[in-house]
């Protein structure tokens, strides 16, 4: 599960947790929920703004909290059993069926059981679709075709190390790897194992469909204490090769969205500073940030940067910057050559 999904699951559990443990400290909650005290306080600040549709103060979850004591004063109904309408259940069923098609992301038996229970609860919504998702022949065949997915999941649940043959798309090579699993993530249409690579001495992503000869080792996983931090970004999207190149880039505020769509590690804090004196004193504008970005090839990186018209700039590779400028100049020359004559 990715960092966002892990945080959502934790926050959904926090209200029932603090209702069952009134006055618990952030440190105790962090221990029980598998995160840090700092993250618990950040989650509580976010949770304070969540609640029922309408989202007026009377609809929001209300908390009284410090690092030493947390109490839920209004749960906004999150402690009550969930009751779904057919309209609410339909997208949930679609999502569960989609997850069944992504190897290793969910426990297939649990997902099939959830689908059946939701169907029963809402009176057999779309029985034909559910039958296709729960029929023994189709599901067993899909599970048998998962290949490494079941072994990876077993290693993750048992806390065991893995060995595998892995295809590196960037280097176009196949090599043997020994890794210590951390979590399974879904990125786009692919499933990845996030793991500590002993070869690279760092966290890497391994795509399921590039694994071969996967074996669960008879030794415990040895993940460094800080390697599985849910807040730590994973920058090696392309493969698990420690030699994958990266560049430092400056990203203008208008393009901060790329941080949500590419595995880019910010090196600066995203903050605010006063605008020019000529503007309103209440106006605040964000500074550009510096970040580290991995890439598969220089040509891809040049095309990526050129597409942002200077709003994302490489700062530590003059050769790449020159190629971006040359590509932009060529594009402008091409426009000039085809522009209608006045």
N, C-alpha and C positions, 0 to 999 in steps of 0.2 A: 504494500500500500504506500502511496506517495505521502509526502509531508502534509499536504493539505487534507487528505483523507484521514490521516492519523489524528490531526488536530480536531477535525470535525467529530470523529468518534469519541475523542476524549472530552470535548465540550458537551456532547450529548449525555455523557455519563456523569458530568460534574454536579448537576443539580440533584439527581437522586443520591449521589455520593454524599454531598454536604447536608442533605436532608437526613440521611442516615447517620452522619457524623457531625452534628452541630458543634460549632466552635473548634473544629479541627484546624490545625495550622497549615500554611502553604507547604511547609516542609513535609508534614505527614502525608498530605494529599499527593505531593510530588512522588513520594516513595510508593504509595499505593497505586498511583496512576501511571507510573513509569516515565516520569519526565523530571524537569528541574523546577525548583521553587520560583525562579524567575519566569519560566514559561507558565506556571500556574497563575501568577499574578497577571500576566498579559492576557491569558484566557479569560480570567475573571473580568478584566476591563472590557473585553469584547462581549462576553456573555451579558454584561450589564445593559447592552444596547439591543438585546434580542428579545423577542416575545411574540405575541399574537398579532395577526393582521389588524391594521389600524395603527399599531406601533405608537400610540400615545403613551404618556408616562404610566397610566393605569393598566396598560396592556403588557408592559415590559417586565422581564424578570428583575426582581429587586434583591439586592445583596448588601450585606454589611460586612466589609472585609478589610483586614489588615494582614500582614504576613504572619501574625501570631494567632489570628482567629477569623474564621469565615462562617457566616450564617446566611441562609436563604430566607428572606422575609416574604417573598412572593414568587411562586414557582411558575406562574403563567400556564399552569396545566401540564407542564412537561413531566410531572410525576404520575400523571394518570395514564392508563392504558390507551394506546393509540387506536382510534376508530377511523377506518378509511372508507370513503365513498368510492363508487365504481370509477368516477372520474379521477380521483386521487390515486387509485390502485393501478390504473392502466399504465401511466408512465413508469411506475415502479416495476411493473412486470416487464415492460420493454427493456428497462435498464438491466434487470436481472438476466434476461435472456441474452442480452448483448455481452454481459460478463461471462456467460457460459461459453461464448465463442472465443474468449481470450484466455489462452492456456495459462494456468498457474495463478491467475489473479485471485480467484475465489475457490473455496472448497466446493466442488461440483455437487456433492451429496447435500451439503447444507443449502446451496442455492436452489437445487431442485425441490428440497423440502419447503423452503420459503415460498417458492412459486406455488406449490400445491396448497399451502396454508392460506396464502393471499387469495387464491382462486376460491377456496372454500368459504372464506370470510365474506367475499363480495358476491357470492351466489353463482360461482362458475362462470366468471367473465371470460369470454373468448376461449371456450374449451378446446377448439381445434388447435389454436396456437400453443396452449399449455400441453396438450397431448404430444405435440411434436417435440416439446422441450423435455418431457418426462417419460417418453416411451423408452422401454428398456433397450431395444435394439439400437436406436439412434444414439442415445446417451452413452451406452457402453462402448459403442464404436468410437465416439468422439474421445472418450477417456483413454481408450487404447491408443489413439493416434497422437496423444499429447507428447509422446516422446519424453524429453527431459523434465517436463513440467512437474510430474508427480514425484520424481526423485528430488527435484529442487525443493518442492514444498515439504517433503519428508525431512530433508536435511535442515530446513529452516525451523520446522516444528521441534525437531529433536536436538537442535543446537550442534549439528555436526558439520565438519568441513566437507568440501566438494572437490573432486578433480574432474576435469573435462578437457576435451579437445575443442578449441574455440577458433572460429574464423574471424579475423580482423579485416573488416571491409576497407579501412583506410590504407592498410599495408598490403592487402590482398595476400595474406599469409595465414596459415593454420598452425597453432601451437598448443602445447599442453599448459594448463593453468591449474593451480590449487588456490581456492578462494574460501573465505569464511562468510557465509550468508548473513545479511542484515535485514533486508525486506524485499518484497516483490512490488514492483511499480508498473503501472500502465501508462504509457506515453504514446499518444496518437493511437495507431492501430496495432501496436506491438506491446508485448509483455517483456519486462526486463527484471533480472535479478540484480539488486544493488548489493554489493559484497565488498569485503576487504580483499584486495588483490595482494597476495604475498609477493608476487613478482614486482609489482609497481610500488608496494608499500603505501597504498592509498586506496580510497574508495573509488570503485569503478562500476559502470553499468554493463551487464552482459545480456545481449538480446537472446531470447529463448530459441529463435529459429536459426541461430548461428552456433548453437551448442551441439556437441556430438560426444559419444562415449562418456556420458555423465555417470559418475560413481559417488555414492555417499561413503565417505571415509570413516574408519573406526577410530576417529579422534575428535575431540570437541572443537568447535569453532573458536578461533582466537581473535576476536574483534577487539581492537583497542577501545578503551573506555569512552573516548570522545568521538569515535568514528560513526556511531549510529545515532548521533544527535539529530533529531527531526528537523532542526533549524539549519543544519549544515548543508550547503548546496552541493550537488553532484555535477561536476563540469565535464566529465568524460562521456558524453552522449554517444559519440561515434563508434567507439569500441573500447576494449580494455587495455589497449597498448599505452604504457606510460610515456611513450615518445610522441603521442599525438600533440601537434603544435598548438600554441595559443598566442593571442595578442592582447595587449591592453587597448581599450577603446574608451573614448569620452562619449557619453550619451546625453543628448539634450533632453530637457524635461518633456517635450512633446512626444518623445519616443520611448519613455519609460515602460511602455506596454511590452516592449520586446523581452523584458525580464520575466514576463509570464509565459512567453511562447518559445524562448530559447534558453538553453541551460547556460546562463551567463552569471558569473559570480561578482556581485558588486564589491568593489574595494573601498568605496566611500559610503558614508552614511547619507541616506536620502533625507535632506532637511530643507529648511526654508530660511530665507534672509530677506530683510526689508527691500522693497522695490526702490526705484529711483525717487529722489526727493520730490520730483515734479508730479509724481502720482500720489494716489491716496495713501495716507499713512497706514490704513488698515490692510492694504493690499500686500500680499506676500507671494513671492515667486521662488520656485525651486531652482537650485543650481544644477548644472550638468554633473553627472557622476562618472567616476572612472570605474571600469569593470574589466575582468579577465574573461576572455571568450575563446573556447576551443573551436577548431575548424578542421575540416577534412582535407581541403586542398586550397592552395593560394587562389586559384581561379574562382572557386566558390566564394571565398572571402572577399575578393575584389568585387564580384557581382553583388554580393550582399551589401557592402558599404556604399557602392555607387548608387544603389537603389534608394538610399536615404538622403541624397543630395547634400551631404556635409553635416547632417544632423547626428550622425554617428561617425566618429573620426578615429582612425588608428593612430596611436601615439608612440609606439615603440618599434615600428617596422617601417622605416622610410621607403623601402623598396615597394611595399604594398601600397603605401600612400601615393607613390608616384604612379603606380599602375591604375589606381582609382582615378587620379587626376587625368591620366591619359585616356581612360575610357570615357570620362565625362566630356573631355574636349572633343573626342571623336564623335560622340553623340551630338554635341552642339554643332559641329561642322556638318554632320549629316542633315540636321534640321535646316541649317542655312542653305545647303545645296538644293534642297527640295522646296524651299519657301517660294511662294509665288512672287514674281517680279513686279515691283511697283511701277 
